[in-house]
Amino acid sequence: MKIARFVLKIVGACLAVAAAVCCVIAYWDKITEAFRTVGSRLGCKCCRPSEYDDYADWDE
């Protein structure tokens, strides 16, 4: 019975980590926008625009 509980704890932890990763992937745009906003308010020069912005309309 102890082994079953241990396995279930591992499975639960793996599912929780997978859910967190899915949330980060789903809200990636909002997360990066928040970092850029905070960086611009602090005057940080490390938050430069992406070099790939020139190709934003390439697929259209």
CORHUPE-V627383 format. One record per backbone hydrogen bond with DSSP energy under -1.0 kcal/mol. CO is the residue of the C=O (numbers start at 1). NH is the residue of the N-H. E is the energy in kcal/mol with one decimal. If there is no record, write none. Layout:
CO/NH/E
CO/NH/E
//
This chain:
1/5/-2.0
2/6/-2.2
3/7/-2.6
4/8/-2.4
5/9/-2.2
6/10/-2.1
7/11/-2.6
8/12/-2.5
9/13/-2.4
10/14/-2.4
11/15/-2.3
12/16/-2.1
13/17/-2.3
14/18/-2.4
15/19/-2.2
16/20/-2.0
17/21/-2.3
18/22/-2.3
19/23/-2.0
20/24/-2.1
21/25/-2.4
22/26/-2.5
23/27/-2.0
27/31/-2.2
28/32/-2.6
29/33/-2.1
30/34/-2.0
31/35/-2.0
32/36/-2.4
33/37/-2.3
34/38/-2.5
35/39/-2.6
36/40/-2.5
37/41/-2.0
38/42/-1.7
39/44/-2.8
46/48/-1.1
50/53/-1.2
52/55/-1.4
53/56/-1.4
55/58/-1.4
//
